[in-house]
Amino acid sequence: MKIKELRKLSADKLTDKLTELRNKSRELRFSIANNQLKDVRELREVKKTIAKIITILNQQRLGRENAGSDKKEAIAKQEK
């Protein structure tokens, strides 16, 4: 998936997608180990998508934390 498509999803859907991809990654690793999988590059794509999702989730978390600290700073300035 492209990063633009992933950014449109909510945090809950991203978490569900992350769980799904981690399971798929595990299955692909077992398939590769048993020489059942011909397209080993698929694992690489899954790993990249997992990294993208984790990055987006971290950015969203940091955005919420920064928004909270910005509000605290604004309140502190108003009290002065």
N, C-alpha and C positions, 0 to 999 in steps of 0.2 A: 504494500500500500504506500501511497505517496504521503508525505508529511502534511500536505494541505488537507487531505481527506481525514487524516487522523486528528488534526486540530479541531475539526468540526464536531467530533464525538465528545460526549460528556465523560466525566471522570469515571463513572460507574461502567459505562460501555468500554472505556479504555482498559479498565481493570479486568473485565470479563475477557476482552480480546487478548490481553496479556497472558491470562491463565490458559486460554485456548492455544496460543502460540507456544507457550512453554511445554504443554503436553505434546504438541506436534513436534517440537524440537526433540523431545525425549524419544518419541517414536522413530523419528528420522535417524537419530544416533544409533538406535538398536538395529534399524534396517541396514544402515551402512556397515555396522560391525558384522552382521550376518551375510554381507554381500548380496542383499536382496534389492538394493536400490541402485538404479543406473544413473540417475541425475543427482549427484552429490552436491551440486551447487544450490539445490533447493534449501539445504540446511543453512547455507550462508545467507540467503535472502531472509529466512525466518529469523535468524539471529540479528540481522540488521533492523528488521521491523520491530523486534523486541526492544532493541536499543532506542529506536525512535519513540516508542510508546513510553518507555521509562523516562526519557528526556522530557517529553511533553508533560507527563505527570509531575515531574520535579519542577518544571517551569510554572505550572499551575499552582503548585504548593507554595513556591517562593512568591508568586504574585499575590496570593492571599495573605501571606505573612507580611509582605511589604505594604499592602493596602491597610492592614491592621496597624502597623507601626506608623504609617502616614497619618492615620486618623488620630492616633495618640499624640503625635507631634502637633497636629492642628489644634487639638483640644488644649494642649499645654500652652501654645501660643495665644489662644483666646483668653486663657485664664490670667495671663500677664497683663 
